[in-house]
Amino acid sequence: MITAKGLTYTYPGAQAQTLHGIDFEIADGEIFGFLGPSGAGKSTTQKVLIGLLTGYGGQIQAMGRELSSWGHQYYEHVGVCFELPNHYRRLSALENLQHFGSLYQGATRDPMEVLELVNLGQDPHKRVSDFSKGMKIRLNVARSLLHRPKLLFLDEPTSGLDPVNARNIKDLVLKLRRDEGTTVFVTTHDMTVADELCDRVGFITSGHLRTLDTPEALKRRYGQRKVRVQSGQDTQEFPLDGLGQNTDFLDYLSAHPIDAIHSQETTLESVFIQVTGQELRP
């Protein structure tokens, strides 16, 4: 769906590059995460890929064509959900979606359908100015889905959402990939979102792509292969490899009442710190 080779970008008037020769590919139907702290270059990469920033260096192929050759037809196939709300505040949710839907040449979803998808079906006639931040963010998601995009860009898709609606948005993204084959590009600093959603993730800091792999492969590579056994106040650790034949482990199980056994799995955030030497921050 997307291939980037040697992608560079320098903002007009800046002395230094923001992106330094990034290479990556995104398969058709993949949920791909671009992860990093604020200022890392993930939003710049996304803005280049959606055509907001031109004058990039290197090559970008999107849906089989060089990105710079697409023109406005590109947006018939691409949906974008920005982190910050950007709607007409004096219009209702339904009026906003009707307006934006009219801008597309092809067929669009029923606005009420997409409002239901993001749990706003009870508020179609409510002015956006009266929406909470979380409702505005969900309306962003709804707007990005109006034209059934092949390629969906999500910038911090669960930021500002309560746990229930955050779970709904994540489930919706997975459903779009499963049922409609949508390719999704997610930029976030929230490693929990990335771990739950993404088929593969790329870590970016200071405009450099540090590593790229599946979340599970990264956690296996950088995690501790140990199990921790707790009996009352006593805790012991044993190597995970060969655990079934480890006589010390088996003797401990036989001699102590066991309260808990945990594999020492690392988190994606811990892996990010190991790989990049930086902590994540909004």
C-alpha positions as CSV (number, residue, x, y, z in Angstrom):
1,M,0.0,0.0,0.0
2,I,2.8,2.4,0.9
3,T,6.6,2.2,0.2
4,A,9.0,4.9,1.4
5,K,12.6,4.8,0.4
6,G,15.1,7.3,1.7
7,L,12.4,9.7,2.9
8,T,13.7,13.0,4.1
9,Y,12.0,16.3,5.0
10,T,13.3,19.7,5.9
11,Y,10.9,22.4,7.0
12,P,11.2,25.7,5.0
13,G,13.7,27.9,6.7
14,A,15.1,25.2,9.0
15,Q,18.8,24.5,9.1
16,A,18.4,20.8,9.9
17,Q,16.4,17.9,8.5
18,T,13.4,16.6,10.4
19,L,13.4,13.2,8.7
20,H,16.7,11.5,7.9
21,G,16.3,8.9,5.2
22,I,13.5,6.7,6.5
23,D,12.7,3.4,4.8
24,F,9.5,1.4,5.4
25,E,6.8,-0.6,3.6
26,I,3.1,-1.0,4.6
27,A,1.3,-4.0,3.2
28,D,-2.3,-3.8,1.9
29,G,-4.6,-4.4,4.9
30,E,-1.9,-3.9,7.5
31,I,-2.3,-1.8,10.7
32,F,1.1,-0.1,10.9
33,G,2.2,2.0,14.0
34,F,4.7,4.8,13.9
35,L,5.7,5.3,17.5
36,G,7.7,8.0,19.2
37,P,7.7,10.9,21.7
38,S,6.6,14.4,20.8
39,G,9.0,15.9,18.2
40,A,10.3,12.6,17.0
41,G,9.1,13.1,13.4
42,K,6.1,10.8,13.4
43,S,3.5,13.5,12.7
44,T,5.8,15.0,10.0
45,T,6.0,11.6,8.3
46,Q,2.2,11.3,8.4
47,K,1.8,14.9,7.0
48,V,4.0,14.0,4.1
49,L,2.1,10.8,3.5
50,I,-1.3,12.5,3.4
51,G,0.1,15.3,1.2
52,L,0.0,18.2,3.6
53,L,3.8,18.6,3.3
54,T,5.3,18.6,-0.1
55,G,8.9,18.9,-1.2
56,Y,10.1,15.7,0.5
57,G,13.2,13.9,-0.5
58,G,13.4,10.2,-1.5
59,Q,10.5,8.2,-3.0
60,I,7.0,7.4,-1.8
61,Q,4.8,5.0,-3.6
62,A,1.1,5.1,-2.4
63,M,-1.3,2.5,-3.9
64,G,1.0,1.9,-6.8
65,R,1.8,5.5,-7.8
66,E,4.4,8.0,-6.8
67,L,2.7,10.2,-4.1
68,S,3.5,13.5,-5.8
69,S,1.7,12.4,-9.0
70,W,-1.7,11.6,-7.4
71,G,-3.2,15.1,-7.2
72,H,-6.6,15.6,-5.5
73,Q,-7.9,12.2,-6.6
74,Y,-5.7,10.8,-3.8
75,Y,-8.2,11.9,-1.2
76,E,-11.0,9.8,-2.7
77,H,-9.1,6.8,-1.3
78,V,-7.6,8.3,1.9
79,G,-9.2,9.1,5.2
80,V,-7.5,11.2,7.9
81,C,-8.4,11.5,11.6
82,F,-6.4,14.3,13.2
83,E,-5.7,14.4,16.9
84,L,-7.3,17.8,17.4
85,P,-11.0,18.4,16.6
86,N,-11.6,20.5,13.4
87,H,-15.3,20.8,12.7
88,Y,-17.8,23.6,12.1
89,R,-18.8,24.3,15.7
90,R,-22.1,26.0,14.8
91,L,-23.3,23.0,12.8
92,S,-24.6,19.8,14.2
93,A,-22.7,16.5,14.0
94,L,-25.1,15.4,11.2
95,E,-24.7,18.7,9.3
96,N,-20.9,18.4,9.5
97,L,-20.9,14.9,8.1
98,Q,-23.4,15.8,5.3
99,H,-21.2,18.8,4.3
100,F,-17.9,16.8,4.3
101,G,-19.6,13.9,2.6
102,S,-20.7,16.1,-0.3
103,L,-17.1,16.9,-1.1
104,Y,-16.4,13.4,-2.4
105,Q,-17.0,12.3,-6.0
106,G,-17.9,8.7,-5.2
107,A,-20.5,7.1,-3.0
108,T,-20.3,7.8,0.8
109,R,-21.8,6.1,3.9
110,D,-25.0,7.3,5.5
111,P,-23.8,9.9,8.1
112,M,-26.0,8.2,10.7
113,E,-24.2,5.0,10.1
114,V,-20.8,6.4,10.9
115,L,-22.3,8.3,13.9
116,E,-23.5,4.9,15.2
117,L,-20.1,3.4,14.6
118,V,-18.5,5.9,17.0
119,N,-21.3,5.9,19.6
120,L,-22.7,9.3,18.6
121,G,-26.0,8.0,17.2
122,Q,-27.9,9.7,20.0
123,D,-26.5,13.2,19.2
124,P,-26.9,13.8,15.5
125,H,-28.6,17.2,15.9
126,K,-26.5,18.5,18.7
127,R,-24.2,21.4,17.9
128,V,-20.6,20.5,17.8
129,S,-19.9,23.5,20.1
130,D,-21.8,21.7,22.8
131,F,-19.8,18.5,22.4
132,S,-17.2,17.3,24.9
133,K,-13.6,16.9,23.7
134,G,-14.1,13.1,23.5
135,M,-17.2,13.5,21.4
136,K,-15.4,15.8,19.0
137,I,-12.6,13.3,18.7
138,R,-15.1,10.6,17.9
139,L,-16.7,12.9,15.3
140,N,-13.2,13.2,13.7
141,V,-13.1,9.4,13.4
142,A,-16.6,9.3,11.9
143,R,-15.7,12.0,9.3
144,S,-12.6,10.0,8.2
145,L,-14.8,7.0,7.4
146,L,-17.5,8.6,5.3
147,H,-16.1,7.5,1.9
148,R,-14.8,4.0,2.9
149,P,-11.1,4.9,2.5
150,K,-8.7,2.2,1.4
151,L,-6.0,3.9,3.5
152,L,-6.8,5.4,6.9
153,F,-4.5,7.7,8.9
154,L,-5.1,8.0,12.6
155,D,-3.2,10.5,14.8
156,E,-3.4,9.6,18.5
157,P,-6.8,7.9,17.9
158,T,-7.7,7.4,21.6
159,S,-6.3,10.6,23.0
160,G,-8.9,12.3,25.3
161,L,-11.3,9.3,25.3
162,D,-12.7,7.5,28.3
163,P,-11.8,3.8,28.5
164,V,-15.1,2.6,27.1
165,N,-15.0,4.8,24.0
166,A,-11.2,4.2,23.6
167,R,-12.0,0.4,23.5
168,N,-14.8,1.0,21.0
169,I,-12.5,3.0,18.6
170,K,-9.8,0.2,18.8
171,D,-12.4,-2.4,18.1
172,L,-13.7,-0.3,15.2
173,V,-10.2,-0.1,13.6
174,L,-9.8,-3.9,13.9
175,K,-13.2,-4.4,12.3
176,L,-12.4,-2.1,9.4
177,R,-9.3,-4.1,8.7
178,R,-11.1,-7.4,9.0
179,D,-14.3,-6.6,7.2
180,E,-13.2,-4.0,4.6
181,G,-9.5,-4.6,4.2
182,T,-8.6,-1.1,5.3
183,T,-5.0,-0.3,5.6
184,V,-4.3,1.8,8.7
185,F,-1.3,4.1,9.6
186,V,-1.3,5.0,13.3
187,T,0.9,7.6,14.9
188,T,1.0,7.5,18.7
189,H,3.1,7.8,21.8
190,D,0.7,5.4,23.6
191,M,2.3,2.0,23.5
192,T,-0.8,0.2,24.8
193,V,-2.7,1.4,21.7
194,A,0.1,0.2,19.5
195,D,0.4,-3.2,21.2
196,E,-3.3,-3.9,20.9
197,L,-3.8,-2.7,17.3
198,C,-0.7,-2.9,15.2
199,D,0.6,-5.7,13.1
200,R,4.0,-4.0,13.0
201,V,5.5,-1.0,14.7
202,G,8.3,1.4,13.9
203,F,10.2,3.3,16.6
204,I,11.1,6.8,15.5
205,T,13.3,9.3,17.4
206,S,14.9,12.5,16.2
207,G,13.8,11.8,12.6
208,H,15.5,8.3,12.5
209,L,13.6,5.0,12.3
210,R,15.3,3.0,15.0
211,T,13.7,-0.4,14.5
212,L,10.7,-2.0,12.9
213,D,9.0,-5.3,13.8
214,T,5.9,-6.9,15.2
215,P,5.1,-6.0,18.8
216,E,5.4,-9.7,19.9
217,A,8.8,-10.1,18.2
218,L,10.2,-6.9,19.8
219,K,9.0,-8.0,23.3
220,R,10.5,-11.5,22.8
221,R,13.8,-10.0,21.6
222,Y,14.2,-7.6,24.5
223,G,12.2,-9.3,27.3
224,Q,13.6,-11.4,30.1
225,R,13.0,-15.1,29.6
226,K,12.2,-15.8,33.2
227,V,9.3,-16.8,35.4
228,R,8.7,-15.3,38.8
229,V,7.1,-17.6,41.4
230,Q,5.5,-16.1,44.6
231,S,4.8,-18.0,47.8
232,G,3.7,-15.7,50.6
233,Q,6.5,-13.1,51.0
234,D,9.0,-15.2,49.2
235,T,9.7,-14.7,45.5
236,Q,12.0,-16.8,43.3
237,E,12.9,-16.5,39.6
238,F,13.7,-19.3,37.2
239,P,14.9,-19.4,33.6
240,L,12.0,-19.9,31.2
241,D,14.0,-22.1,28.8
242,G,13.9,-25.7,30.0
243,L,11.4,-24.9,32.8
244,G,9.7,-28.2,32.6
245,Q,13.0,-30.1,33.4
246,N,14.3,-27.5,35.9
247,T,14.6,-29.5,39.2
248,D,15.0,-26.4,41.3
249,F,11.7,-25.0,39.9
250,L,9.9,-28.3,40.3
251,D,11.2,-28.8,43.9
252,Y,10.1,-25.3,44.8
253,L,6.6,-26.0,43.5
254,S,6.4,-29.2,45.5
255,A,7.7,-27.6,48.7
256,H,5.8,-24.3,48.8
257,P,2.2,-23.1,48.5
258,I,2.1,-21.1,45.3
259,D,0.3,-17.8,45.2
260,A,1.3,-16.7,41.7
261,I,3.5,-17.5,38.7
262,H,4.3,-14.8,36.2
263,S,6.4,-14.8,33.1
264,Q,8.6,-11.7,33.1
265,E,7.2,-10.2,29.8
266,T,8.4,-6.8,28.9
267,T,6.2,-4.0,27.7
268,L,6.4,-2.2,24.4
269,E,7.3,1.0,26.2
270,S,10.2,-0.7,28.0
271,V,11.4,-2.0,24.6
272,F,11.2,1.5,23.2
273,I,13.4,2.8,26.0
274,Q,15.9,0.0,25.5
275,V,16.1,0.5,21.8
276,T,16.1,4.3,21.7
277,G,17.4,5.4,25.1
278,Q,14.5,7.8,25.3
279,E,11.3,7.8,27.4
280,L,8.0,8.3,25.8
281,R,6.1,11.5,26.5
282,P,3.1,13.2,25.0
